[in-house]
Amino acid sequence: LDAYQKTSLKLYFATTDGLGLKEEHRADVHYNPSTSIEKLVLKQLMDGPDTETLSPTIPETVKLLGVSVKEGVCYVNLSSSFLTNIYNQKPEVTIYSIVNSLSELPGVTKVQLAINGSTEGYVKYNFELAKMYEKNMDLVLE
């Protein structure tokens, strides 16, 4: 049997008005060591915030199809429901919730999103899937 490990995570969720992000610190998150820390971060984001003063950024209908890291880039493959079921928030809030949360991990400097394995197209018209996104703290509110 694998022994579970624990870690602390810094996640970014939407403010209730959907205009910005706020940090949520999670201490002592237990996980199976056979699960990558990047997958753990995404699963925690998909589970939503622990506090009612924040809003989720990834709808429950979205499936994580894959995640990997190569040369500092975290490649995230999500199901197509990510494009159609985005919450009522600015699109950059949704994107940078993922990017900023993953960029808190050592070894991750950029994030690229794919939908069903494809990096063609856009999220909400102005966020190109083919682009590699870097952490953006301008959306993070105190």
Buried (B, 14 or more C-beta within 10 A) or exposed (E): EEEEEEBEBBBBBBBEEBEBBBBBEBEEBEBEEEEBBBBBBBBBBBEBBEEEEBBBBBBEEBEBBEBEBEEEBBBBBBBBBBBEEBEEBBBBBBBBBBBBBBBBBEEBBBBBBBBEEEBEBBBEEEBBBEBBBEBBEEBBEE
